[in-house]
Amino acid sequence: MVTVSCRICKTRFYGKPSHIKRGWAKYCSKKCATIGQHTGKEVFCNTCKARVYRTPKELRCSKSNKFYCNRACFAIWKNQNMFFGEQHANWKDGKNAYRNVLLRAKVQQVCKGCGYDNKKVLLVHHIDRNRKNNVRRNLMWLCRNCHYLIHNGRTV
């Protein structure tokens, strides 16, 4: 038996020469071995700010340096930041995205003309009548009746 010093707590312990030769006799106990093998670090979840342990490889291979505690937090971030509008893989030109513009802006779904709030009959009206101009301030909710009245020269 050969006396070896623990890499973590510096305690002296006996190691077999064959174990030392193979590089096994590094730690005095399982507790020190666990500490010694965790060379990563704790980071914060990008969505919920929970503390998460990541290995050195995970830290090194991350292109964005954003980490998540589970798939649910990643999905929340992805749905808010990546997969709508021009960043979506199936994005064409945005001509038909006007309804989603109002929904994402959380504009209350109530007709601006009469105050009707049945979501099944609400339409999106382009104020300047240019269907390609899908800027938030150019859009408003109208029921089918008020939408018809505006487009046929009658005011609401």
C-alpha positions in Angstrom: 0.0 0.0 0.0 1.2 3.5 -0.9 0.1 6.7 0.9 -1.7 9.1 -1.5 -3.2 12.6 -0.9 -6.8 13.2 -1.8 -7.3 15.8 -4.6 -10.2 17.5 -2.8 -9.7 17.4 1.0 -5.9 16.7 1.0 -6.5 13.7 3.5 -3.8 11.1 3.3 -5.1 7.6 2.5 -3.7 4.2 1.3 -4.0 3.3 -2.3 -3.1 0.0 -4.0 -0.1 0.4 -6.4 -2.2 -1.2 -9.3 -4.9 1.5 -8.7 -2.4 4.3 -8.6 -0.9 2.9 -11.9 -4.4 3.0 -13.5 -5.1 6.5 -12.2 -7.9 5.4 -9.8 -6.5 6.4 -6.4 -7.4 10.1 -6.6 -10.0 10.6 -3.9 -10.3 9.4 -0.3 -14.1 8.7 -0.4 -17.1 8.7 -2.7 -18.1 12.1 -1.4 -14.7 13.6 -2.5 -15.0 11.7 -5.8 -18.4 13.2 -6.5 -17.1 16.7 -5.8 -14.0 16.1 -7.9 -15.9 14.8 -10.9 -18.3 17.8 -11.0 -16.2 20.3 -12.9 -19.1 22.1 -14.5 -20.9 25.0 -13.0 -24.4 26.2 -12.0 -26.1 28.5 -14.4 -29.6 30.1 -14.4 -32.5 28.9 -16.5 -33.2 31.5 -19.2 -36.9 31.3 -18.6 -37.7 30.7 -14.9 -34.3 31.7 -13.4 -33.9 28.4 -11.6 -30.4 27.2 -10.8 -29.2 24.4 -13.2 -26.0 22.4 -13.2 -24.3 22.1 -16.6 -21.3 20.0 -17.5 -18.2 21.5 -19.1 -19.1 20.0 -22.5 -22.6 21.5 -22.3 -21.2 24.9 -21.4 -18.6 24.7 -24.2 -21.0 23.5 -26.9 -23.8 26.0 -26.3 -23.8 28.5 -29.2 -26.2 30.9 -27.5 -25.1 30.5 -23.8 -28.8 30.1 -22.9 -29.6 27.2 -20.6 -33.0 25.8 -19.6 -34.0 23.6 -16.6 -36.3 21.4 -18.7 -38.1 21.2 -22.1 -41.1 23.1 -20.9 -39.0 26.2 -20.1 -37.2 25.8 -23.5 -40.6 25.6 -25.3 -41.9 28.7 -23.5 -38.8 30.7 -24.7 -38.9 29.2 -28.2 -42.6 30.1 -28.7 -42.1 33.7 -27.5 -38.9 34.4 -29.4 -38.3 32.2 -32.4 -41.1 30.6 -34.3 -43.5 33.3 -35.5 -43.3 35.9 -38.2 -40.3 36.1 -40.5 -38.2 33.7 -38.3 -40.6 30.8 -38.9 -39.5 28.2 -41.4 -42.8 28.4 -43.3 -43.0 32.2 -43.5 -44.1 33.4 -46.9 -44.6 37.1 -47.0 -46.8 38.1 -44.0 -49.9 39.1 -46.1 -52.2 36.9 -43.9 -50.6 37.5 -40.5 -52.7 40.5 -39.5 -55.0 38.5 -37.1 -52.0 37.1 -35.3 -50.5 40.7 -35.0 -53.5 41.7 -32.9 -53.6 38.4 -30.9 -49.9 38.6 -30.0 -50.3 42.3 -29.0 -53.1 41.1 -26.6 -55.6 43.6 -28.0 -58.9 43.0 -26.4 -61.2 41.1 -28.8 -64.1 43.6 -28.9 -65.7 45.3 -31.9 -64.5 48.9 -32.0 -67.8 49.9 -33.6 -70.5 48.4 -31.4 -68.6 46.6 -28.6 -69.7 43.1 -29.6 -67.3 40.5 -28.1 -68.2 37.2 -29.8 -64.8 36.0 -31.1 -66.5 33.9 -33.8 -67.8 37.0 -35.7 -64.8 39.4 -35.2 -62.7 40.3 -38.1 -59.5 42.4 -38.5 -60.0 45.7 -40.3 -57.1 47.5 -42.0 -57.7 51.2 -41.2 -55.9 52.5 -44.3 -57.4 49.6 -46.4 -54.0 48.4 -47.4 -53.9 44.7 -46.7 -50.1 44.6 -46.9 -49.8 47.2 -44.1 -50.0 44.9 -41.0 -48.6 47.3 -38.5 -50.4 47.2 -35.1 -51.7 50.8 -35.3 -53.3 50.1 -38.7 -55.4 47.1 -37.4 -58.5 46.9 -35.3 -61.2 44.4 -34.4 -64.6 44.8 -36.0 -67.7 42.5 -36.1 -68.9 41.4 -39.5 -71.7 44.0 -39.5 -69.5 47.0 -38.6 -66.9 45.8 -41.1 -69.5 45.7 -43.9 -70.8 49.1 -43.0 -67.3 50.7 -43.1 -66.4 49.1 -46.5 -69.7 50.3 -48.0 -69.4 54.0 -47.2 -71.4 54.1 -44.0 -69.7 55.2 -40.7 -70.0 53.2 -37.5 
